[in-house]
């Protein structure tokens, strides 16, 4: 069967499963809608958390980023996994003991202020919409290529699917759907890795195969280093980022992970505090399966791409190249007219994305009107590396289709979690807690579902008009979470003297500073400004790493303002003290 037929079959089966779970787990109360009734087992919650957090950026983009960045891409591995250690040790058990539905709910009650709650809602919406932009783009890419539909139609299909299981089940439906989605995405990610590792190195375990030998006796990484230097790139295994920027990006991703509202809310869905710890540990284990495999896939795909395409006559190029060329995610400009693809260091385009003309070239290639003067003739969107990798390696059609189903599972699971955060922030934290305190549970549930409908329309617009490749946008969302939520949460747990004035000032300064830096220095995220060059970065810090600086500023402002203003009420200080005491400690000390 063809790839398209296999894709329709596998996507149809998985979507039917998601719909069935959504109908089975339909939410009948606000508690079920917000936190799945608080009765999810640690194992199920660990899998759901892993799926919620391993978004399209993890599945589709991360290996693609590493394949182009080489050693520098390790910041994503260290930051995104290290953040879970912080989350498990510093936040999950305390927030679970506090027992609120959402992060704005925690901040509103801890800082005894509706103003603080409103600022937290605004921050949650900014972080979540920035994050969901990447997910909807991932959905569009997969549908566009594998189901041969227009990318905008693909986004609309994805919107409809998420709407159904989020609208019906809320957190209850999303949780059990995400368990199924984790199984789909991890199977889809690992199967091609096993195939390609065996094909290239003779070792079926990709983590070992990456460091193994290829045909001819050379180590795979040494071979890739040689290919890179021959084409004018830096060695794959050597880094170009400064030590400070590596540290800043890693820390921003770590604390951003620990401050992401759609991840934190998962720890309110388990029955006990100890279950929150267990599910955090299990989630880290489930995440590690994918994250230890991603570098191997990056090496395999990078090597295959160079060997398949570089200096090859266009007429000899395999079908996968021409298929992806039609999506606009890969492009070739025959600048010297020799009919061969010259892939060397330098940008092939005068801009970030190819602008295609209607006409075809003499070789049948898609012509681009914004080719640069650099020698490099090949443009490759990093988001296609994982999705195209099975085709490049000539794997069976069902494996190629399986990767498409996995990519959709990854994007849709995270999109659903983010949309629920947006929904609960509006219905619970804004309407129930502030605008209409006497609203009935039925009315609150209706408001939550209407909020999801509005949010998914906005998310779809982000997918149709994407601001950049998936992982770049997602990395910035982590920076926003680090700059806004993490200090307010961590100081709220461990500093009894932290008051509402300090928390509000810190969150506002942190989020505004991070947004300003993103707008001024990041290509493609904001359309009205040209970004400033790398030479003008503050302290040599990239936009992806600036969340660390914004977080530090947030902490300093929070501490200074809190010490210059009145201390929190005594009952708030007692509540903070109680959060930090393990359950059962009082009874134990009495004997």
Protein Blocks (a to p, Z undefined) as FASTA:
>chain_A
ZZklmmmmmmmmmmmmmmmmmmmmocfbfklmmnnnopacfklmmmmmmmmmmcfklmmm
mmmmmmmnmmmlmmmmmmmmmmmmmmmmmmmmmmmmnopablklmmmmmnopaklmmmmm
mmmmmmmmmmmmmmmmmmmmmmmmmnopafklmmmmmmmmmmmmmmmnmmmlmmmmmmmm
mmmmmmmmmmmmmmmmmmmnopablklmmmmccehiiafklmmmmmmmmnopacfkbcfb
dfklmmmmmmmmmmmmmmmmklmmmmmmpmblklmmmmmmmmmmmmmmmmmmmmmmmmmm
mmmmmmmmgopafklpcfklmmmmmnopaccddfkonopacddeddfbgcjbdcddfbdc
fkopacdfkbcfbfblbdcdfklmmmmmmmmnopafklmmmmmmmmmmmmmmmmmmmmmm
mmmmmmmmmmmmmmmmmbcfklmmmmmmmmmmmmmmmmmmmmmmccbdfklmmmmmmmmm
mmmmmmmmmmmmmmmklcfklmmmmmmmmmmmmmmmmmmmmghkamkbccddfklpghhi
afklmmmmmmmmmmmmmmmmmmmmccddfklmmmmmmmmpcghklmmmmZZ
